[in-house]
Amino acid sequence: MTPLEMNNQTDVTEFIFLGFSNHPKLQGLFFLVFLLIYLTTLLGNMLIITATRISPALHTPMYYFLSNLSFLDICYTSTTIPVMLVNFFREKKTISYEGCLSQIFFLVTCPGTECVLLAAMAYDRYVAICHPLQYPVLMRVKVCIFLVTGSWLCGLVNSVTHTVLAATLTLCGPNQISHFLCDIPLLLKLSCSDTSLNESVLHVASATIGLSPCLFTGVSYILIISSILRIPSAQGRSKAFSTCASHLTVVVVFYGTANFNYDRPREGYSLDMDILVSVLFCVMTPMLNPIIYSLRNKEVKGALRKLAAVYMIPGNINV
C-alpha cells in the first residue's frame, strides 16, 4: 500500500450490497419468491429431521447423516435469506462489518461441513452395498457419531481460519459488494492490503475440504456401481441402486452448483448472472435436498405420511 493510499484509508464499518439493485421495481416480487423458497426449505428440512427422530424405521446410520444434512441446510439458508428479505424493503441494502464476518463464518462452515458429510454418507452406502455383512460393525453408533463430529470439526476449523484471516484485511473502500451476501473472494477484492496469505489458504482449503471429499465420494460410487453391476438379478440391482440414488442425486446437485459457483471464470459475467449462479448454490440446493430424498426414498415417504397423519387427524396417534 502506497503512502497516498495510507492517507486516504478509512475504516469500513458497513457494506452495501448491490445484488438485485438492477431491478428496483421487482423488489416486492423478489421478496415473495425468496420468502416462499425459505419457508419451503425450513418446512422440508424440519420434516426430515422430525421424521428421522420419531420413526423407528429411520433409526439407521443413513438417516442419522440425513438429519444432520437437513440441519446444515437450515443453517445455510438462515445465514443469507433473512438478511436478503429485510434488504428488499430498504433503499440502502447494508450489512455491518461484524455482520459480514459472521455471515462469512457460517457460509464457510456449512458448505465445508457438507462436503465432508456427503463423503461420510458415501462411505455408509459403500459399506452397505459392498460389505453388507460387516455393516453393523463398521457403521456402529460410535463410528457414525465420529464421522458427523469430524465433519463439523473440519467445517468449523476451516471457517475459523478464513474468518480470522478476513478480519485482518485492511479495507480502504469502496464498501460496495456486488452481491447479496458476504463471501471471502468478494472481501478480498475490497482489500488494499496484501491478500496472498488469504488466497493461499483458500487454495489449500479447496483441495482439502472441497476436492478431497469429492474424490472420495466419486471413488466410493465407482466401487458401489461396479458392485451393483455384478448382482445377477435385475430386481436385485434395482433394489441396491435405489438405496443410494437419493444421495447420489444430492451429491451431483451440490458439487455441480458449487463448481459452477466458485470455479467458473469471473470475467465476462453480468451482475445478474453472478446472482443467479449463487442463488442456485446457496438458496435452491438446500431446498431441493429434502425434496429429492422425499421423492426417491420409500422409507422417508412412508415416515412423512405417518407424520402427516398424526398431526392432521385429531386423536389418531397410532397410525
N, C-alpha and C positions, 0 to 999 in steps of 0.2 A: 504494500500500500504506500503510495507516494505521500510526501508531506502535505500537498494540497488536499488529497483525499482525507488525510487525518484531520485537517482543519475543518473540512466540510462534514465530518462524521456526526450523525445524530442518532440518538437512541431510538430504536424501533420498539414501540410499546403495543402496537396492534398491527394487524394485517388486513388488507382489503381484498376480498375475493371478487374476481372478475367473471367467474363462471356463471353462465346463464344471463349475464348482463346485456348480451346482444339482443335479447328478446324481452324488453320491458313490458310489453302488452300480454305476455304469456305467463307472467309470474303466478297468477291465480290458478291457471291450468297445471303448471308445474307443481304447485303446492298439492293439488288434489291427487295428481298422479303419484307423486312420491309418498304422500301420506298413505295412499292405498297400498303401495308396494311395502311400506314399512309395517303397516298393520298386518298384511298378509304374511310377511316374514316372521313377525313376532308370533302370530297365531300358529302358523305351520310348525315352527321350531318348538314352541311351547307344547304343542300337541304331541310332537315326537318325544320330548323329554317326559311328559306325563305318561304317555303310553308305555314307554320303556320302564317306568317306575312301577306302574300298577299291574301290568300284565305279566304273569309268571312265564308265559311263552317267550317273552323278550328278555328274560334274565340270563343272557348269554354274553360272551365277550364282544361279539359283533355289535350288539345293540348298546352295550356299555360305551363302546367307542362312538357309536352314532349319537348317543345323548350328549357326549362331550362335544362332538362336531356341531350339534344344534346350539349348544350353549355358546360356542365360539361364534357362530353366525349371528346370534342375537347381540353379542358384544360388538361385533364388527360393524353391523349396520347402526347400532345405537351410538357409535362414535361419530358418525358423519351425518346421518339423515336428520336428527333433531336440530342440529345447528343449521342445516340447509333449509329446513322448513321455516324456522324463525326468520332467516335472512330473506326469504321470498317476500316478506312484508316490510322489509327495511330498504330504504333507498340506498344506504351505505352498508354493504354487506361485509361486516367486520368480524374478526376474532382476535382476542387478546394474545399477546406474546406467550403468556403462560398457557392459555387455552390451546394455542397452536402446538406447543411442545407436548402437551397432554394428548392431543389428537395424534401426533406422530407416534407417541409411545404405544397407544392402543392399535394404531394402524399397522405398526410393525409387529407387535406381539401376536395379533390374531392370524395374519397370513403365515407367519413363521411357524407358529404352533400348528396350524392346519396342515402345512407341508409335512411335518414330521408325523402328525396324527394320521394322515392319509397313508403314509408309509407303514405305520403300525397296523392299520386296518388291512392293508395289502398283505402283510405278513400273516395276519389272522386268517385271511382267505386262503393263503398258500398252505398253511398248516392244515386247515380244514379239508382241503381238496387233495393235497399231495401226501399228507401224513395223517389221515383221519383217526387211526388207532392211537396215535400219540397226542391227539388234540387235547384231551382232558389234562394231560400233564404239561404240555408245552404252553397251553393258554389258561393255566390255573389263575385264580384270583390275584395272587401276588404279582404274577407276570403282567397281567392287564393293568393293575394299578401302577406298576413300574413304568410301563410303556406310556400311559397317559401322563403321569407325573414328569417323565422325561421329555415328553412333547411340550408341555407347558414351560418347563425349565429352559429348554432350547429357545423357545419363543421369547421368554422374559429376558434371558441373558442377552440375546441378540438385540432386543428392543432397548434395554437399559444402555447398552454400549452406544447405539446410534443416537439415542436421545441425549445422552451426556455430551457426545461429540457435537451434536447440533446446538446444544446450549453454549458451547464455547465459540461459536461462529460470531464474527463481528459483522453486524448488519448496518449498513450505512444508508439504506434506502435505494430505490423506492420501496415502499412497503406493499406493493400490489402483487397478488398471486393470481396467475392466470388459470384459475381452477376453482372448484367449490370445496376443496379440502387442503389441509397442510400435508405435505409429503417431503421426504428428505431431498430428492432431486430438485424440487421446486425451491426449497430453502437455500440450497447450495447456489442457485442462480442469483439469489439476492445478497450473497455474502461478498464483502470486499476484503476478506482475509483469505489466507491460504486454505484451500479445501482438499489438498492432496491426501491427507490422512483420512478424511471422511470418505473420499472416493475409493481409497484402497480398502477400507473396512467394508464398504458396500460390495466391492467385487468379491472379497473373501466370504462375506455372508451369503452372497448369491450362489457361490459354489457349495458352501457347507449346508446352509439351511434350505436353499432352493433346489439346486441341481442334484445334490446327493440323494435326498429323499425321492426326487423324481426318477432318478436312475434305478434306485432300489425298487420302487413301485413298478417300473417298467420291466425289470428283470423278473420280479415276482410274478407278473402276469404272463410273461413268456413261458415260465415254468408251469403256471396254472393252466394255460391254454394247451400246452403240449401234453399235460397230464389228462385233461379233459378229452382231447382227441384220441387218446389211447383207450378210452372207455368203449367197450364193444357195442352196446345198445344205444340207439338214438335217444330213447327215453332217459337213459342214464346221463348221457351227455347234456341233454336239455336241462335236467334237474340240477346237475352240477354247475352249469353256467348260470342258471337263474339265481344261485346263491351269491354270485359275485357281480351280476350285471349292474345292479344299482350303484355299487361302489365304483366300478369301472367307469360308468357314465359320469359320476360326480368328479372323478379324477380327470377325465378328459375335459369336462367343462371348466374345472378350476385351473388346470395348467394351460389350457388353450387360451382362456381370457387373460390369465396372468402374463403369459408370454407376449400376447398382443399388447397388453397394457404397458409392460416395462421394457420389452426388448425390441419394439418397433423403432424405426428411425424417427427422431424428433422433428426433423426439418420437413417442411412441405405440408404440414397438417394444420388445419384451422383450429381455432379455439373450440368450435362446436364438435369437431371430430375428437379432440382430446377429451372433452366432457363425455361424449358418447361411449368411448372406449372405457373410461374409468367407471361409468355407470354400469356397464356390463360386468365388470370385475367386482366392484365394491358394493353394488346395490342388487343387481339381478342374481348373481351367483348364490348369495345366502338365501334368497327367496326360492330359488329353484331346487336347492338340495332336499328340503323336506318333501317337495312335490315329486321329485324323482324317486325317493325312497317309498313314498306312499303309492305311487302308480305301479312300480315294478316289484314290490315286495308283498307277498301274500300275508306274511306274519304281521307286518305293520298295518296293512289294510284291515286285517281282522281285529287287531287291537284297537284301532281307531273307531271301527264300527261299534265295538263293545263300549268304548269310552263315550261315544256319542249317545248310545242307548242309555247308559247310566245317567247322563246329565239331561237328556231330552225327555225321558219317560219318567214321570213322577212315581216314586215308590218302587221302581224297577231297579234293584241293585244286584240282582243275581242273574244277569243276562248271560 
